[in-house]
Amino acid sequence: MTKWKDDIDVALGFDPKFNEALQNKILKRATKRTFHWRYALTAVSFVLVALLLFLTGPTQVEQEVTTVTPFERLILEASVDEFYISTQYTEETRFFARDSSRYVQVHEFKSVQDISEMQQFLQVMKLVETSMEHWSAKDVLITMSNGEQLKLKVVRKTDRYLVQDVYTKLVYEVMHTESKAYERSLEKINRSTLSVVSIFLISGVMAGIAIISARLLKMPKIKREQKQDWKSTSIAIALVLVINGYLYYLRVNEYVMQIDVHFILVVLPIIGVQFFLQKEDAPFKKKVLDWLIIALGVVYIWILMNFG
């Protein structure tokens, strides 16, 4: 055995192999930050989806209408097929109603009763000579049975409604005693939106599901003396600021955003940040709980955008 050891020592050398230089090299490799493939995949996916939404998303530029049938003749030649009301207050140069309820604050009316009521509202409109105040107007887009679209701006006054035909700029009036049909449409819009109490109730349900899930997964409680993860907190605050800035941009520029596009643009960064923040060595139950909370947040945002 001793002879074999001497022969091995001679072959390998007598100097120790695990020296300080080798130790530093190993530590350097162990502590070296590597760019994980999922970071690149998340970033590239976000850019591609954002580009796709930009290319295929709705445009603010409306098609120019060259021929328009006068209102008085239009209501005699055609009937109401469907109509859409935008609850976003508008100005003279903007029109927010679109022929789809998948746009933010645009409500669709297609039932027989709704069509009949709007038909009555159009028939009692009387031409008047007066100025139109657009700052509090609501936009109404009406699709007629002959394929033409009627665009109206409706302003509520003390005893009447003022209605302007966007194409001809003529102003009509409808007294409140004759506008019950239009008011019933507004009441349906109010009933279809969530109240403040409903929003708080949904928030409580979401929080309750998260707490119950943490109990079922038997997640350990975080100790008070445990250090705060400032990286996660900073990224979360930055994400909230970016989303608020995005929403502020929409309000200031009065942008008509499609709900599905709006939903993806808000949710996609949240999911992307979760990929960046999630630690690979985190317990499996912790990962499940984190993604469950993200899923609850996504569902909550979807509810607010569709019914809020």
N, C-alpha and C positions, 0 to 999 in steps of 0.2 A: 504493500500500500504506500509506504514511504517513498519507494523508488518511483512509483507511478506519479505521486504528487510532485516529486522533484522534476520529473520529465514534463509534466503539465506546466509547472512554474517556469521552466526554461522556455517552453513553447510560447506561453502567453506573456511572460515577463513578470518581474517582481513588483512593478509599480501598481498601486490600486487603480482599478478601472473606474470606480465611482468617485471621481475627483470633483473639485469645486467647479471647474469649467463645465463638466457634464451636468452637474446639478443645476447650474444657472441656465443651461440650454434647455433642460427639461422643464424648469419653472417658467421660462419664457414662452415655450410652446403651450404649456397648460393655461397660462393667463392671457395668451394672445386672443384678441377678439376676432371671431370669424363672421363673415357676412352670410347669414343663413339664407337658404334658398327661398324660404317662405316670405321673407321681407321683399325680395325682388319680385316674386310672383304677385304679392299683394299690391305693390306699387304699380307694376305694369298693368294689372287687372283694373285698378282704379282709373288709370289714365285712359285705357281703351274704352271702358264703360262711359266715362265722362265725354270722350270724343264721339262715341256712338250716340249719346243723348243729344249732343250739340248738333250733330248732322241730321238726326231723324226727329228731333223734338219739335214742338210747336213754334211757330214764328209769330212775331208781333205784327208783321206787315200783312194787312188784309188785302184781298184781291179787289181791284178797282171795278166798280159796277158802272157800265157804260149806258145801259138802258134801264129805266125805272118806270114802272106803271104808276100813275098818280094814285094816291091812297083811296080817294073816293071811288075810282073805277076798279081798283084792285079788290076791295071788299065786296063788290058786286059780282066780279068775275070769278073769284076764288074764295075758298073758305080756309079756316085755320087747320093746319095739319098737326103741328106741334109747336111748342114755344119754350124758351129758356129765359130765366131771369137771373141776372147777376146782382148779388147783394153788396158788391163793392161799389162805393160811391165814386162817381166818375166826373170828368170834366168834358168840356165841349169837344175837344180835339181827340178824346179817347173813347173807345167803346169796348167794354169788357165782356159782354155776353158772347158766348160761343155756342155752336150747335152740337155740344156734347156736355154731359154732366160730369165728365172726367176732368174738368178744369176746376181750379180752386174757386170757391164761392159762386159756382154756376149751378143752377137747379133746373132739372128737366121736368116738363109737364106733357104727358102724352095720353092721359086717360080721357074717356069720352066726356066726363063731367068737366074736366079742366078745359078741354078744347071748346066746349059749349059756352063756358063762362067767359073765356077770352074773346070768343066771337061776339058775345053780348057787349063786352067792354068796347070793342072796336066800333060796333054799330052806334053807340051813343056818343062817340067822340064828335065834338063840334068845333069847327074852325074858328079861331079867335085871333085878334091882333094884339099881341102882348109880348113882352120880353120873356126870355127863358133863363132861369137860374140853374146852371148845371152843377154847381158845387155839391148839391144834395140829391142829384138824380140817380136813378137806378136804370140799368140798361135792360131792355127786353128785346130778344131776337125771336121773331115769329116766322116759321116756315109755312108758306101757303101751299094749297093743294096743286097749284100750277107750277111749283118749283121755285117761285120767287121768295125772297126773304125780306121781311119788313123789320127795320131797325128803329126802335123807339127809345126815347129818354123820358122817364116818368118822374115827375117831382110832386111831392105831396104838399098841398097848401092847407090853410085852415078849413076851407069849405069845399075844396075841389082838388082835382089832379090836373096838372099841366103836362101835356104829352107833346113831344117834338118828334117829327119824322126826320131821321138823320139825313136822308137823301135829299129831301126837298126843303128842309129847314122850316117847314110850316109848323105852327103851334096849334094844338087842339086842347080842349078842356073837357073834363068829365066831372060832374058834381058828385059829392060823396054819396048822395042818395042813389046814384046810378052806378057806383063803382064797387058794389059789394062783391062782384065776381073777381075783380083784381085783388081786393083785400083778402078774400079767402085763399088766394094763391100765396100771398105773403104769410098768412097764418100757417099754412102747410109748411112753409120754409122754416118758420120759427119752431114748429113742433118737431121737425126733423133734425134740428141741431141740438147738441148736448148742452144742458144747463150747467152752471157752476157746481151745483150739488152733485150732478151725475159725474162730472169730471173728478171731483174729490172722491166719490165713491169708487170709481174705477181705479183711481190711484191707490186707494186703500186695499182693494182686492189684489192688485198687482204686488204691493208690498207684503200682504199676507201670504201670498203664494211663495214669494221669495223666502220669507221667514220659516214657513212650514217646510219648504224644501231643504233649507239649511239644517233644520232639526232632524228630518228624515235621513239625511246624509251623514248626520252626526259630526258636523263640522266643529272643530275645536274653537273655543272662544279666543279672540286675540288679546294677548296680555297688554296691560296698559304701558308697561315699561318697554314694550317692543317698539323699535324705531319706525317712524313713519316713512312710507315709501314716497318720497317727494317726487320721484320721477313720474310715477303713475298719477299723482295729484296734479302735477304741472301739465301733463299731457291732457288730462281730463278737463282742466280749466281752459286750456288753449282750444280744445275741441268745442266747448260750449261757446266761447267767444267767436269762433269761426262760424258756427251755425247761427248765432244771433246776428252777426254781421251779414250773413247771407239773407236772413229773413228781413233785416232792415233794408237791404238793397232792393228786395222785391217790393217792399212797401213804398219806399221813396220813388222808385222808378215805375210804380204802378204796372208791374209785369203780370201778365196773365199766364200762370204756370199750370201745366197739366199735372194732375195729382200724382200719377204714376212716376213721372219724371222727378217731381218734387220729392216724393218719398224715397226714391233711389239715391238722389243726391244728398239727402240727409242721413240715411241709414248706412250707406256705403262707407263713409269715413268712420262711423262708430265701430263697424265690424273690422275695418282695417286696423284701427287703433288697438282693438282687443287682440288681434294677431301679434302686434308689436309688443304689447305689455305682458302677454301670457308667458310665464316661465316654463321652459321645457321640463325642469325637474320638479314642477309643482305636483302635488298629489292628484290622483285621478279624480277624486271627489271634488276637489277645489276647482279643477277645470270644468267639470260638469256643472257645478253651481254657477261659475262665472258665465258660461255660455247660456245657461237657463235665464240668468238675469238679463243678458243681452237680448235674448229672444222675447222676454216680457217687455223690455223697452221698445223693441221693434213693433210688437203688437200694439202697444200703447200709442206710439206715434201714428201707426196706421189708423187706429180708431179716431184719433184727434183730427187727422187730415180728411177723413171721409165723413165724419159726423160732428166734428167740433165747430 
